[in-house]
Amino acid sequence: MSGRPIIQNGKLIGFLTVDEAAAKYDVGTSTILAWVHLDMIGHVQIGGVIFIPANENPKINKGETNV
């Protein structure tokens, strides 16, 4: 263990919530959840809450609008 904090201001450092990821990628939360379900975006689940790495890029084809 490095002794560095993993939570700051009540937020997991380096990760986005589903709502934050939806805003970042300009899609709805249902799309983010679909990407998670289809393993199209990296994620971790802690206590039933899904977190997306802040530097993650979804694995979608360019120009693809439907998942």
VMD Tcl script that draws the C-alpha trace (Angstrom):
set ca {
  {0.00 0.00 0.00}
  {1.32 3.41 -0.91}
  {-0.50 5.33 1.78}
  {-2.01 7.68 -0.81}
  {-5.71 8.51 -0.49}
  {-8.13 6.83 -2.89}
  {-11.10 9.03 -1.98}
  {-11.11 12.81 -2.06}
  {-14.14 15.00 -1.33}
  {-16.31 11.87 -1.22}
  {-15.22 10.83 -4.73}
  {-13.12 7.86 -5.90}
  {-9.98 9.47 -7.34}
  {-9.46 8.80 -11.05}
  {-12.97 7.48 -11.67}
  {-16.27 8.89 -12.95}
  {-19.78 8.03 -11.85}
  {-22.21 6.82 -14.51}
  {-23.77 10.32 -14.58}
  {-20.37 11.98 -15.00}
  {-19.36 9.53 -17.76}
  {-22.65 10.18 -19.58}
  {-21.95 13.92 -19.50}
  {-18.33 13.41 -20.65}
  {-19.34 11.29 -23.65}
  {-22.53 13.26 -24.35}
  {-24.78 10.20 -24.07}
  {-27.48 9.09 -21.65}
  {-26.87 7.05 -18.53}
  {-28.66 4.12 -20.19}
  {-26.01 4.14 -22.92}
  {-23.23 4.06 -20.33}
  {-24.93 1.14 -18.58}
  {-25.33 -0.67 -21.92}
  {-21.62 -0.14 -22.66}
  {-20.81 -1.55 -19.21}
  {-23.07 -4.56 -19.77}
  {-21.50 -5.22 -23.18}
  {-17.93 -4.66 -21.85}
  {-17.50 -1.76 -24.25}
  {-16.08 0.47 -21.51}
  {-13.83 -0.33 -18.61}
  {-15.40 -0.16 -15.19}
  {-15.30 -1.32 -11.60}
  {-18.26 -2.03 -9.38}
  {-17.99 -1.36 -5.66}
  {-20.95 -2.04 -3.42}
  {-23.29 -2.08 -6.41}
  {-22.04 1.31 -7.68}
  {-20.38 1.43 -11.11}
  {-17.33 3.61 -11.66}
  {-15.68 4.34 -15.01}
  {-11.94 5.15 -15.17}
  {-11.64 8.85 -15.98}
  {-9.23 8.21 -18.87}
  {-11.30 5.35 -20.36}
  {-12.52 5.49 -23.95}
  {-15.51 3.38 -25.01}
  {-14.84 0.67 -27.57}
  {-17.25 1.85 -30.26}
  {-16.89 2.24 -34.01}
  {-16.56 5.78 -35.33}
  {-19.93 7.10 -36.44}
  {-21.84 4.43 -34.53}
  {-24.78 5.98 -32.73}
  {-26.72 2.96 -31.50}
  {-25.45 0.35 -29.08}
}
mol new
graphics top color blue
foreach p $ca { graphics top sphere $p radius 0.5 }
foreach p [lrange $ca 0 end-1] q [lrange $ca 1 end] { graphics top cylinder $p $q radius 0.2 }
display resetview
